[in-house]
Amino acid sequence: MAMISVQHVVALLLTSLLIAITFFLFTSDNIRFPLPSLSTDYTPLPKSAAPPPNLEQTPQKLKMKKLNASHHEEVVKWDLCKGAESVDYIPCLDNRDAIKQLKSRRHMEHRERHCPEPSPKCLLPLPDNYKPPVPWPKSRDMVWYNNVPHPKLVEYKKEQNWVKKDGEFLVFPGGGTQFKYGVTHYVEFIEKALPIIKWGKNIRVVLDVGCGVASFGGFLLDKDVITMSFAPKDEHEAQIQFALERGIPATLSVIGTQQLTFPSNAFDLIHCARCRVHWDADGGKPLLELNRVLRPGGFFIWSATPVYRDNDRDSKIWTAMVSLTKSICWKVVAKTVDSSGIGLVIYQKPTSESCYKKRSTQEPPLCVKEEANASWYAPLRQCISKLPSRDVQKWPELWPKRLVSVRPQSVLVDSKTFKKDTEKWSEIVSDVYLERLAVNWSSVRNVMDMNAGFGGFAAALIKRPLWVMNVVPVDKPNTLSVVFDRGLIGVYHDWCESLNTYPRTYDLLHSSFYLGDITQRCGIVQVVAEIDRVLRPGGYLVVQDTMETIKNLESILGSLHWSTKIYQDRFLVGRKGFWRPLKPEL
């Protein structure tokens, strides 16, 4: 009897131990869920033999062990960024020391990028009473005031219905400087002025210069048009932050002394409504930059007082514009005034260089050379960008056909490679990202692909109610023109520097086999700090990479109190929380 009792006790203890182990495995936050192999390209990698990172927590900081096979583990500490304006800190646009040393501000040099060295590794505090954003599409019309607590535009633009404060919300009625009867009326006015503009067909990718709170681009989303809205960080307080909080594509930029971070011949249509750019300044360089990024046969809509007023100042500006547009062979295809008294002119870029050769004077001249990624920290040029050599009158295809039938203009890629890339991303997104990963896609609106390639990730998500900013890193092949040819949007960027965007403006960042590579150029910790700056609390980082890179990221994200999950030893999902380091004692 004694022997039986002991056996029963031992069996009971072993059973309890097995139950405890099973419970731990299925409730651990970092459990790895094996997935069935998707294809021969995606067989599981062998599991890493590295032990889990050891995190040592202190009351105010978390010390982090940086995993590196060839180096000793390095301790990194997280601190809050200092200063009253750190809540909305944009490192490359808020570098006051560099801005103070500028010799000139005449051409908006103070609104351009001046990145600090080294890049900051501190964490930004959250605004008081910050809340998860209003979900799309409701966010297009209203956002939480405490998330973007900037009242200046409410008062400054109250007569133009840009934005109003209503209790806990900021409300966007759809007004604008040129939208006296609202943006709906304004867009209909454009359609009547030039019926060949077919929104969501031949016009898919639009650039809105000096966009305000991006109501123009926001309205066009219903017409299957995606608009890259941009404006500088200036006295129009937080206009781009408002746009992104609304869920509308936007970025901080300025036409100053440097080229825009877009490829040549990219946009179907460019729009400027009182955007306050002097197009003929500095020998016409600002308009020549628009000409560079506008596709052959594309349209430029200019709605400003020189178009429809005849006082001395406006008449001089109009005369200069007539001369400049003629010199670059832009043709006026419409010029009109509507019942509100607002007028506009629509220009069209030529589709061949024959006009350039027939000019009485070759000023401005044709550009001699086009270089890959030339628009990253490249000065504006006083020359006309060359047109693509192939038959541009048949480009691009009507939307949505162009998404899958692209004929790249500046990147040599064969149809088989393009088709294989499209099919690969369609399979990964549908079978893994949407079905298997711990991502609540209903909360995802603003997405960024950190290494976009041909834009396959964004194309695979095209039917979901979200938009993707496709980033082509400057240290990778220049495929951004393919992204635009497909009817998508994106920018060039160097991930060793900070982005031109406000904090807490994206719901999901995606990286595919890139974050491991960047460690050869800069520290992964500073890149993760920038990811943390850009993502909203509750936002996701989705990574496909080697297990070595994933383990390193898992350690760093853990030090930030992010939750993490690893799948098939190839995919990592990190979710940002509301944790911030405690403020240092005074």
C-alpha positions as CSV (number, residue, x, y, z in Angstrom):
1,M,0.0,0.0,0.0
2,A,2.8,2.4,0.8
3,M,4.5,1.7,-2.5
4,I,1.2,2.3,-4.4
5,S,0.7,5.6,-2.6
6,V,4.2,6.8,-3.4
7,Q,3.6,5.9,-7.1
8,H,0.3,7.8,-7.1
9,V,1.9,10.8,-5.5
10,V,4.8,10.8,-8.1
11,A,2.3,10.4,-11.0
12,L,0.2,13.2,-9.6
13,L,3.3,15.5,-9.3
14,L,4.4,14.7,-12.9
15,T,0.9,15.4,-14.2
16,S,0.7,18.7,-12.4
17,L,4.2,19.6,-13.8
18,L,3.1,18.8,-17.4
19,I,-0.1,20.9,-17.0
20,A,1.9,23.8,-15.7
21,I,4.4,23.6,-18.6
22,T,1.6,23.4,-21.1
23,F,-0.2,26.4,-19.6
24,F,3.1,28.4,-19.8
25,L,3.8,27.6,-23.4
26,F,0.3,28.5,-24.6
27,T,0.1,31.7,-22.6
28,S,3.6,33.1,-23.1
29,D,3.7,36.4,-24.9
30,N,6.6,35.3,-27.0
31,I,5.3,31.9,-28.1
32,R,6.4,30.8,-31.6
33,F,3.5,29.4,-33.7
34,P,4.7,27.1,-36.5
35,L,3.1,27.8,-39.9
36,P,2.8,25.4,-42.8
37,S,5.3,26.2,-45.5
38,L,3.8,28.6,-48.1
39,S,6.1,27.7,-51.0
40,T,9.6,26.5,-51.7
41,D,10.7,30.1,-51.1
42,Y,9.4,30.1,-47.5
43,T,10.5,27.0,-45.8
44,P,11.1,27.6,-42.1
45,L,14.6,28.7,-41.0
46,P,16.5,26.6,-38.4
47,K,15.8,27.8,-34.9
48,S,18.5,29.9,-33.3
49,A,20.4,28.4,-30.5
50,A,20.9,31.7,-28.8
51,P,19.4,32.0,-25.3
52,P,16.6,34.5,-24.6
53,P,17.7,38.0,-23.8
54,N,18.2,38.9,-20.2
55,L,16.4,42.1,-19.3
56,E,17.3,43.9,-16.1
57,Q,14.6,46.4,-15.0
58,T,15.3,49.5,-12.9
59,P,12.6,51.9,-11.5
60,Q,13.2,54.6,-14.2
61,K,15.0,52.8,-17.1
62,L,15.2,49.4,-18.7
63,K,18.7,48.2,-19.5
64,M,18.9,46.3,-22.8
65,K,21.2,43.7,-24.0
66,K,22.1,44.1,-27.6
67,L,22.7,40.7,-29.2
68,N,25.6,40.5,-31.6
69,A,27.4,37.3,-32.6
70,S,30.8,39.0,-32.9
71,H,30.6,41.6,-30.2
72,H,30.1,41.7,-26.5
73,E,26.6,42.6,-25.3
74,E,26.1,46.3,-25.0
75,V,23.9,48.0,-22.4
76,V,21.6,50.7,-23.7
77,K,19.4,53.0,-21.5
78,W,16.1,54.6,-22.6
79,D,15.3,58.1,-21.5
80,L,12.6,60.6,-22.3
81,C,13.5,63.4,-24.8
82,K,13.9,66.7,-23.0
83,G,12.3,70.0,-23.7
84,A,8.8,71.5,-23.8
85,E,8.3,70.7,-27.5
86,S,9.6,67.1,-27.3
87,V,6.0,65.7,-27.6
88,D,6.0,66.6,-31.3
89,Y,9.8,66.4,-31.9
90,I,11.0,65.8,-35.5
91,P,14.8,65.5,-35.3
92,C,15.7,66.5,-38.8
93,L,13.3,69.5,-38.9
94,D,13.7,70.7,-35.4
95,N,17.5,71.0,-35.3
96,R,17.6,74.6,-34.0
97,D,21.4,74.7,-33.7
98,A,21.8,73.9,-37.4
99,I,19.1,76.3,-38.4
100,K,20.7,79.1,-36.5
101,Q,23.9,78.6,-38.4
102,L,22.2,79.0,-41.8
103,K,23.6,81.8,-43.9
104,S,20.3,82.3,-45.8
105,R,16.6,81.6,-45.3
106,R,15.6,83.2,-48.6
107,H,14.8,79.9,-50.3
108,M,13.2,78.1,-47.3
109,E,16.5,76.6,-46.2
110,H,15.2,76.7,-42.6
111,R,12.3,74.4,-43.5
112,E,14.6,71.7,-45.1
113,R,16.2,68.7,-43.4
114,H,19.1,69.4,-41.0
115,C,19.6,66.1,-39.2
116,P,21.4,66.0,-35.8
117,E,24.4,63.7,-35.3
118,P,24.3,61.3,-33.8
119,S,20.6,60.5,-34.3
120,P,18.6,60.8,-31.1
121,K,17.9,57.6,-29.1
122,C,15.5,59.2,-26.6
123,L,11.8,58.4,-26.4
124,L,9.1,61.1,-26.9
125,P,6.5,61.7,-24.2
126,L,2.9,61.3,-25.0
127,P,0.5,64.2,-25.1
128,D,-1.6,64.5,-21.9
129,N,-4.8,62.4,-22.2
130,Y,-3.8,60.8,-25.4
131,K,-6.3,58.2,-26.8
132,P,-6.3,55.6,-29.5
133,P,-7.3,57.5,-32.7
134,V,-10.8,57.8,-34.0
135,P,-11.2,54.9,-36.5
136,W,-11.5,55.4,-40.3
137,P,-13.6,56.6,-42.0
138,K,-15.0,58.7,-39.1
139,S,-11.5,60.1,-38.6
140,R,-11.7,61.9,-42.0
141,D,-14.2,64.3,-40.4
142,M,-13.1,64.4,-36.8
143,V,-10.2,63.6,-34.5
144,W,-9.5,63.7,-30.8
145,Y,-8.3,67.2,-29.8
146,N,-6.0,65.9,-27.1
147,N,-4.1,63.8,-29.6
148,V,-3.1,66.9,-31.6
149,P,-3.8,69.8,-29.2
150,H,-3.0,72.7,-31.5
151,P,-5.6,75.4,-31.6
152,K,-3.8,78.0,-33.8
153,L,-5.4,76.9,-37.1
154,V,-8.8,76.9,-35.5
155,E,-8.6,80.6,-35.0
156,Y,-6.3,81.5,-37.9
157,K,-8.5,79.8,-40.6
158,K,-11.9,80.1,-38.9
159,E,-13.4,82.0,-41.9
160,Q,-12.2,79.4,-44.3
161,N,-13.6,76.3,-42.5
162,W,-10.3,74.4,-42.4
163,V,-10.8,73.1,-38.9
164,K,-13.1,73.8,-35.9
165,K,-13.0,72.7,-32.3
166,D,-16.1,71.0,-31.0
167,G,-15.8,69.8,-27.4
168,E,-13.2,66.9,-27.3
169,F,-12.9,66.9,-31.1
170,L,-11.3,68.8,-33.9
171,V,-13.8,68.8,-36.8
172,F,-12.9,69.2,-40.5
173,P,-15.8,70.7,-42.5
174,G,-14.0,70.4,-45.9
175,G,-13.3,74.0,-46.4
176,G,-10.1,75.7,-47.6
177,T,-8.7,79.0,-48.8
178,Q,-10.0,78.3,-52.3
179,F,-12.9,76.0,-51.3
180,K,-15.4,78.7,-50.5
181,Y,-18.3,76.3,-51.2
182,G,-16.5,73.3,-49.9
183,V,-14.1,70.7,-51.4
184,T,-16.9,68.8,-53.1
185,H,-17.9,71.9,-55.1
186,Y,-14.3,72.6,-55.9
187,V,-13.6,69.1,-57.3
188,E,-16.7,69.3,-59.4
189,F,-15.5,72.7,-60.7
190,I,-12.3,71.0,-61.9
191,E,-14.2,68.3,-63.6
192,K,-16.3,70.8,-65.5
193,A,-13.3,72.8,-66.5
194,L,-11.6,69.8,-68.0
195,P,-13.8,66.7,-68.6
196,I,-10.8,64.6,-69.8
197,I,-9.7,64.4,-66.2
198,K,-11.3,61.1,-65.1
199,W,-10.6,60.7,-61.3
200,G,-9.7,57.1,-60.5
201,K,-9.1,56.2,-64.2
202,N,-6.4,58.2,-66.0
203,I,-5.8,60.3,-62.9
204,R,-4.8,58.0,-60.0
205,V,-1.7,59.5,-58.3
206,V,-1.9,63.2,-57.3
207,L,0.5,65.6,-55.6
208,D,-1.1,68.4,-53.5
209,V,1.4,71.2,-52.9
210,G,0.8,73.3,-49.8
211,C,-2.1,71.0,-48.9
212,G,-3.4,72.6,-45.6
213,V,-5.2,69.9,-43.6
214,A,-5.4,67.7,-46.8
215,S,-9.1,68.0,-47.4
216,F,-8.6,67.9,-51.2
217,G,-6.7,64.6,-51.0
218,G,-9.1,63.3,-48.4
219,F,-12.1,63.9,-50.6
220,L,-10.4,62.3,-53.7
221,L,-10.0,59.0,-51.8
222,D,-13.7,58.3,-52.5
223,K,-12.9,58.6,-56.2
224,D,-10.1,56.0,-56.1
225,V,-7.4,58.6,-56.2
226,I,-4.4,58.6,-53.8
227,T,-2.9,62.0,-53.1
228,M,0.5,62.7,-51.7
229,S,-0.3,65.9,-49.7
230,F,2.6,67.9,-48.5
231,A,3.5,71.1,-46.8
232,P,6.3,72.4,-44.7
233,K,6.4,72.6,-40.9
234,D,5.7,76.3,-40.7
235,E,3.4,78.8,-39.0
236,H,0.4,76.8,-40.2
237,E,0.7,74.8,-37.0
238,A,0.5,71.0,-37.3
239,Q,-1.4,70.9,-40.6
240,I,0.4,67.7,-41.7
241,Q,-0.1,66.2,-38.3
242,F,-3.9,66.9,-38.6
243,A,-3.9,65.2,-42.0
244,L,-2.2,62.0,-40.8
245,E,-4.3,61.9,-37.6
246,R,-7.3,62.0,-40.0
247,G,-5.9,59.0,-41.9
248,I,-5.1,60.9,-45.1
249,P,-1.7,60.4,-46.8
250,A,0.6,63.3,-46.2
251,T,4.3,64.2,-45.6
252,L,6.3,67.2,-44.5
253,S,8.3,68.7,-47.3
254,V,9.1,72.1,-49.0
255,I,10.1,73.3,-52.4
256,G,13.2,75.2,-51.3
257,T,16.7,74.4,-52.5
258,Q,16.5,70.6,-52.8
259,Q,14.6,68.2,-55.0
260,L,11.5,66.6,-53.7
261,T,12.0,62.9,-52.6
262,F,10.0,61.5,-55.5
263,P,11.2,60.0,-58.8
264,S,10.9,61.8,-62.1
265,N,7.7,61.5,-64.2
266,A,5.8,60.1,-61.3
267,F,2.5,62.0,-60.7
268,D,-0.6,62.0,-63.0
269,L,-1.7,65.4,-61.7
270,I,-0.3,68.1,-59.4
271,H,-2.5,70.6,-57.6
272,C,-1.7,73.9,-55.9
273,A,-4.5,76.0,-54.3
274,R,-2.9,79.2,-53.0
275,C,0.2,77.2,-52.0
276,R,2.3,80.3,-51.6
277,V,5.2,79.0,-53.8
278,H,6.9,81.6,-56.1
279,W,7.1,79.4,-59.2
280,D,9.4,81.8,-61.1
281,A,11.8,82.3,-58.2
282,D,15.5,81.5,-58.7
283,G,15.2,81.2,-62.5
284,G,12.1,79.1,-62.3
285,K,13.6,76.2,-60.3
286,P,10.4,75.5,-58.3
287,L,8.3,75.0,-61.4
288,L,11.1,73.0,-63.1
289,E,11.0,70.7,-60.1
290,L,7.2,70.2,-60.6
291,N,7.9,69.5,-64.3
292,R,10.4,66.8,-63.2
293,V,8.0,64.9,-61.0
294,L,4.9,65.3,-63.3
295,R,4.4,62.5,-65.8
296,P,4.4,63.3,-69.6
297,G,0.9,64.4,-70.5
298,G,0.1,65.0,-66.8
299,F,-1.8,68.1,-65.6
300,F,-0.9,71.0,-63.2
301,I,-3.9,72.8,-61.6
302,W,-3.1,76.2,-60.3
303,S,-5.8,78.0,-58.3
304,A,-4.4,81.4,-57.1
305,T,-5.3,85.0,-57.3
306,P,-2.9,85.8,-60.3
307,V,-5.1,83.5,-62.4
308,Y,-8.3,85.6,-61.9
309,R,-7.3,89.1,-60.5
310,D,-5.8,91.9,-62.5
311,N,-4.2,94.2,-59.9
312,D,-0.5,95.2,-60.4
313,R,0.9,92.5,-58.2
314,D,-1.1,89.6,-59.5
315,S,-0.7,90.8,-63.1
316,K,3.1,90.7,-62.8
317,I,3.0,87.2,-61.3
318,W,0.7,86.0,-64.1
319,T,3.0,87.5,-66.8
320,A,6.0,85.8,-65.3
321,M,4.0,82.5,-65.2
322,V,3.0,82.8,-68.8
323,S,6.6,83.3,-69.9
324,L,7.9,80.4,-67.7
325,T,5.3,77.8,-68.7
326,K,5.8,78.7,-72.4
327,S,9.5,78.1,-72.0
328,I,9.0,74.6,-70.8
329,C,6.3,73.8,-73.4
330,W,3.4,73.5,-70.9
331,K,0.1,74.1,-72.7
332,V,-3.0,75.8,-71.2
333,V,-5.9,73.4,-71.6
334,A,-8.4,75.2,-69.4
335,K,-8.7,78.6,-67.6
336,T,-12.0,79.6,-65.9
337,V,-13.7,81.2,-62.9
338,D,-16.6,79.7,-61.0
339,S,-19.6,81.3,-59.3
340,S,-17.7,81.8,-56.1
341,G,-15.2,84.1,-57.8
342,I,-12.4,81.5,-57.5
343,G,-10.5,80.8,-60.7
344,L,-8.0,78.2,-61.9
345,V,-5.8,77.4,-64.8
346,I,-4.9,73.8,-65.9
347,Y,-1.6,73.2,-67.7
348,Q,-0.5,70.0,-69.5
349,K,3.1,68.7,-69.8
350,P,4.2,67.6,-73.3
351,T,4.6,64.0,-74.3
352,S,7.5,64.5,-76.6
353,E,10.6,66.7,-76.7
354,S,9.9,68.1,-80.2
355,C,8.6,71.3,-78.7
356,Y,11.8,71.8,-76.7
357,K,13.8,71.7,-79.8
358,K,11.6,74.2,-81.6
359,R,12.0,77.0,-78.9
360,S,13.6,80.2,-80.1
361,T,16.0,80.1,-77.2
362,Q,17.1,77.0,-75.4
363,E,16.4,78.4,-72.0
364,P,16.0,76.6,-69.7
365,P,18.1,73.9,-71.3
366,L,17.4,70.2,-71.3
367,C,19.1,68.4,-68.4
368,V,22.2,66.6,-69.5
369,K,22.2,63.7,-67.1
370,E,19.7,61.9,-64.8
371,E,21.1,59.9,-61.9
372,A,19.6,57.1,-59.8
373,N,18.2,58.4,-56.5
374,A,19.2,61.9,-57.5
375,S,16.4,63.5,-55.5
376,W,17.9,62.6,-52.1
377,Y,19.7,65.8,-50.8
378,A,20.1,66.9,-54.4
379,P,19.9,70.6,-55.3
380,L,17.2,71.9,-57.5
381,R,18.3,72.2,-61.1
382,Q,17.6,74.9,-63.6
383,C,17.0,72.6,-66.5
384,I,14.2,70.6,-68.1
385,S,14.2,66.9,-67.1
386,K,14.3,64.6,-70.1
387,L,11.2,62.5,-71.0
388,P,11.3,58.7,-70.9
389,S,12.6,57.3,-74.2
390,R,9.7,54.9,-74.9
391,D,6.2,55.7,-76.1
392,V,4.9,57.8,-73.2
393,Q,1.5,58.5,-74.8
394,K,0.4,54.9,-73.8
395,W,1.6,55.3,-70.2
396,P,0.2,54.6,-67.7
397,E,-2.6,52.1,-68.0
398,L,-6.0,53.2,-66.6
399,W,-6.5,52.3,-62.9
400,P,-6.9,49.7,-61.6
401,K,-5.3,47.8,-64.5
402,R,-2.0,49.6,-64.0
403,L,-1.5,48.0,-60.6
404,V,-0.6,44.7,-62.2
405,S,0.3,45.6,-65.8
406,V,3.0,48.2,-65.1
407,R,5.6,49.0,-67.8
408,P,8.5,50.4,-65.8
409,Q,10.0,53.6,-67.2
410,S,13.4,53.8,-65.5
411,V,14.0,50.4,-63.9
412,L,14.9,47.4,-66.1
413,V,12.7,44.6,-64.7
414,D,11.3,41.8,-66.8
415,S,7.7,40.8,-66.7
416,K,8.5,37.4,-65.1
417,T,10.3,39.0,-62.2
418,F,7.5,41.5,-61.6
419,K,4.8,38.9,-61.8
420,K,6.7,36.6,-59.4
421,D,7.1,39.4,-56.9
422,T,3.4,40.3,-57.1
423,E,2.3,36.7,-56.6
424,K,4.8,36.2,-53.7
425,W,3.4,39.2,-51.8
426,S,-0.2,38.3,-52.5
427,E,0.5,34.8,-51.0
428,I,2.4,36.1,-47.9
429,V,-0.2,38.9,-47.2
430,S,-3.3,36.7,-47.6
431,D,-2.0,33.5,-46.0
432,V,0.3,35.0,-43.2
433,Y,-0.2,38.7,-42.5
434,L,-4.0,38.8,-42.7
435,E,-4.7,35.3,-41.3
436,R,-1.9,34.2,-38.9
437,L,-0.3,37.3,-37.4
438,A,-1.5,38.9,-34.2
439,V,-2.5,42.2,-36.0
440,N,-6.0,43.7,-35.6
441,W,-6.2,45.0,-39.2
442,S,-9.5,46.8,-38.5
443,S,-7.5,49.3,-36.4
444,V,-4.9,49.8,-39.1
445,R,-5.2,52.8,-41.4
446,N,-1.8,54.5,-42.0
447,V,0.9,52.0,-43.1
448,M,4.5,52.3,-44.0
449,D,6.6,49.8,-45.9
450,M,10.2,50.4,-44.9
451,N,11.8,48.6,-47.9
452,A,9.1,48.6,-50.5
453,G,10.8,47.2,-53.5
454,F,8.2,47.1,-56.3
455,G,5.4,47.9,-53.9
456,G,4.1,44.3,-53.8
457,F,3.2,44.5,-50.1
458,A,1.0,47.6,-50.7
459,A,-0.5,46.1,-53.9
460,A,-1.6,43.0,-51.9
461,L,-3.4,45.2,-49.4
462,I,-5.1,47.4,-52.0
463,K,-8.7,46.2,-51.2
464,R,-8.4,47.0,-47.5
465,P,-9.4,50.4,-46.1
466,L,-5.9,51.6,-45.6
467,W,-3.1,53.3,-47.5
468,V,0.7,52.5,-47.7
469,M,3.6,54.9,-47.8
470,N,6.2,52.9,-49.8
471,V,9.7,53.8,-48.7
472,V,12.6,52.9,-51.0
473,P,15.8,53.2,-49.0
474,V,18.6,55.1,-50.7
475,D,21.0,52.2,-50.1
476,K,18.8,49.8,-52.1
477,P,17.9,49.6,-55.8
478,N,15.9,52.5,-57.1
479,T,12.5,50.9,-57.7
480,L,10.3,53.9,-56.6
481,S,9.3,54.7,-60.2
482,V,7.7,51.2,-60.4
483,V,5.7,52.0,-57.3
484,F,4.3,55.1,-58.9
485,D,3.8,53.4,-62.3
486,R,1.6,50.9,-60.4
487,G,-0.6,53.8,-59.0
488,L,0.9,53.8,-55.5
489,I,2.8,56.4,-53.6
490,G,6.1,56.5,-51.8
491,V,9.3,58.4,-51.0
492,Y,13.1,57.9,-50.9
493,H,14.6,57.8,-47.4
494,D,17.7,56.9,-45.5
495,W,16.8,54.9,-42.4
496,C,19.9,56.0,-40.6
497,E,18.1,59.4,-40.3
498,S,14.8,60.5,-39.0
499,L,11.6,60.7,-41.2
500,N,9.9,63.8,-42.3
501,T,6.8,63.0,-40.3
502,Y,5.3,63.9,-36.9
503,P,5.3,61.4,-34.0
504,R,2.5,58.9,-33.6
505,T,1.3,59.1,-37.2
506,Y,1.4,55.5,-38.4
507,D,-0.5,52.4,-37.3
508,L,1.8,49.8,-38.8
509,L,5.4,49.7,-40.1
510,H,6.6,46.7,-42.2
511,S,10.1,45.6,-43.0
512,S,11.1,42.6,-45.1
513,F,14.7,41.5,-44.8
514,Y,16.0,45.1,-44.3
515,L,16.6,45.8,-40.6
516,G,19.4,43.2,-40.5
517,D,21.2,44.9,-43.4
518,I,21.0,48.4,-42.0
519,T,23.2,47.5,-39.0
520,Q,26.1,47.7,-41.4
521,R,25.5,51.4,-41.7
522,C,24.1,52.6,-38.4
523,G,22.9,51.3,-35.1
524,I,19.7,49.2,-34.9
525,V,18.8,50.9,-31.6
526,Q,18.5,54.4,-33.2
527,V,16.4,52.9,-36.0
528,V,14.1,51.3,-33.4
529,A,13.9,54.6,-31.6
530,E,12.7,56.2,-34.8
531,I,10.1,53.4,-35.3
532,D,8.9,54.0,-31.8
533,R,8.6,57.8,-32.5
534,V,6.6,57.2,-35.7
535,L,4.2,54.5,-34.5
536,R,1.1,55.3,-32.5
537,P,0.5,53.6,-29.1
538,G,-1.2,50.3,-30.0
539,G,0.6,50.3,-33.4
540,Y,2.4,47.4,-34.9
541,L,5.9,46.6,-36.3
542,V,5.7,43.6,-38.7
543,V,9.1,42.1,-39.6
544,Q,10.2,39.3,-42.0
545,D,13.9,38.6,-41.5
546,T,16.5,36.1,-40.3
547,M,16.2,34.7,-36.8
548,E,19.4,36.5,-35.7
549,T,17.8,39.9,-36.6
550,I,14.4,38.9,-35.1
551,K,16.0,37.9,-31.8
552,N,17.9,41.2,-31.6
553,L,14.7,43.1,-32.3
554,E,12.8,41.0,-29.8
555,S,15.3,42.1,-27.1
556,I,15.1,45.8,-28.0
557,L,11.3,45.9,-28.2
558,G,11.1,44.1,-24.9
559,S,13.1,46.8,-23.3
560,L,10.4,49.3,-24.6
561,H,7.7,47.2,-23.0
562,W,6.3,46.2,-26.4
563,S,4.5,42.9,-26.7
564,T,6.1,40.6,-29.2
565,K,5.2,37.3,-31.0
566,I,7.4,35.3,-33.4
567,Y,6.0,33.0,-36.1
568,Q,7.7,30.3,-38.1
569,D,11.1,31.6,-37.0
570,R,10.8,34.2,-39.7
571,F,8.1,36.7,-38.8
572,L,8.0,39.1,-35.8
573,V,5.1,41.2,-34.7
574,G,5.8,43.9,-32.1
575,R,3.0,46.0,-30.6
576,K,3.8,49.4,-29.0
577,G,2.1,50.1,-25.7
578,F,1.7,53.3,-23.7
579,W,4.8,52.8,-21.6
580,R,7.3,55.7,-21.3
581,P,10.3,56.1,-19.0
582,L,9.6,58.1,-15.9
583,K,10.5,61.8,-16.1
584,P,13.8,62.4,-14.3
585,E,13.6,64.0,-10.9
586,L,14.5,67.7,-10.9
